[in-house]
Amino acid sequence: MTSDQDAGTGTPGVRRPDGLDPLLIDLTRLSLVGLLAGADWAEFPAVRDALEMSDSALSKQAATLEREGYVEIRKGYIGKRPRTWLQLSTQGRRRLSEHVEALQRLAAPPTTHRPAHPATTGPTPTRTENGDDRAPGPRDARPAPPSAVVAAPGHHGL
């Protein structure tokens, strides 16, 4: 069993029914991928400092994301000093976008109207001519004058 499965996130690369990416449910990996989305190549120390992580924790998360194709890691030297750079891959960028869209769908208000409280299901108060609130009554059931009747587009007449 992988650490992703231990954490209850499922198998890496397998979509959940809600559309969330199992690898990006982990806040550390989501933060890393989100940070890299705003950069071309980022130096390891800059990423480590921005995310406030230890070298070993960042290395582990970056290796997991690289193994799954989300991140590219490049190692090299500047002078005699070894350097590591990280970049979000095309697949990682697509998966992040899909994950964010799934989060937005989950956070969106429901599309069907549900009353906030059962007590709010009664008639909607209206304003009288003198500005008082009152519940609609029989007087409100009068038909509108002919000049106020508007047909829906594509319908002619009543």
LINBELSUL-V585415 format. One record per pair of residues at least 12 apart in sequence whose C-alpha atoms are under 8 Angstrom apart, sorted by the first residue. I is the first residue (numbers start at 0). GAP is how many residues later the second one is. D is the distance in Angstrom with one decimal. If there is no record, write none. Layout:
i:I gap:GAP d:D
i:I gap:GAP d:D
//
This chain:
i:3 gap:18 d:7.6
i:3 gap:19 d:7.2
i:8 gap:13 d:5.0
i:8 gap:14 d:7.2
i:8 gap:16 d:7.0
i:9 gap:12 d:6.0
i:11 gap:56 d:7.4
i:12 gap:55 d:7.3
i:17 gap:84 d:6.8
i:17 gap:88 d:7.9
i:18 gap:79 d:7.5
i:18 gap:80 d:6.8
i:18 gap:83 d:5.3
i:19 gap:78 d:7.6
i:19 gap:79 d:5.1
i:19 gap:82 d:5.7
i:19 gap:83 d:7.1
i:20 gap:74 d:7.1
i:20 gap:77 d:7.9
i:20 gap:78 d:5.6
i:22 gap:42 d:7.9
i:23 gap:72 d:7.6
i:23 gap:75 d:7.3
i:27 gap:33 d:7.7
i:28 gap:32 d:6.3
i:28 gap:33 d:8.0
i:28 gap:36 d:7.7
i:30 gap:20 d:7.3
i:31 gap:15 d:7.7
i:31 gap:19 d:7.3
i:32 gap:37 d:8.0
i:32 gap:38 d:7.8
i:32 gap:55 d:6.6
i:32 gap:59 d:7.5
i:32 gap:63 d:7.2
i:33 gap:62 d:7.6
i:34 gap:12 d:7.7
i:35 gap:50 d:7.5
i:35 gap:51 d:6.1
i:35 gap:52 d:5.5
i:36 gap:51 d:6.1
i:36 gap:56 d:6.7
i:38 gap:48 d:7.4
i:39 gap:47 d:6.1
i:39 gap:48 d:7.7
i:40 gap:44 d:6.0
i:40 gap:45 d:5.5
i:40 gap:46 d:4.8
i:41 gap:43 d:5.3
i:41 gap:44 d:5.2
i:41 gap:45 d:6.4
i:42 gap:40 d:7.4
i:42 gap:41 d:6.0
i:42 gap:42 d:4.4
i:42 gap:43 d:6.4
i:43 gap:39 d:7.5
i:43 gap:40 d:5.4
i:43 gap:41 d:5.5
i:43 gap:42 d:6.6
i:68 gap:20 d:6.9
i:68 gap:22 d:6.6
i:68 gap:23 d:6.7
i:69 gap:18 d:6.1
i:69 gap:19 d:5.4
i:69 gap:20 d:7.5
i:69 gap:21 d:5.7
i:69 gap:22 d:3.8
i:69 gap:23 d:7.4
i:69 gap:25 d:7.8
i:70 gap:15 d:6.8
i:70 gap:16 d:5.6
i:70 gap:17 d:4.6
i:70 gap:18 d:5.1
i:70 gap:21 d:6.3
i:71 gap:14 d:5.8
i:71 gap:15 d:5.1
i:71 gap:16 d:6.2
i:71 gap:17 d:6.0
i:72 gap:12 d:5.8
i:72 gap:13 d:4.8
i:72 gap:14 d:6.5
i:73 gap:12 d:6.5
i:122 gap:12 d:6.2
i:122 gap:13 d:6.6
i:123 gap:12 d:7.0
//
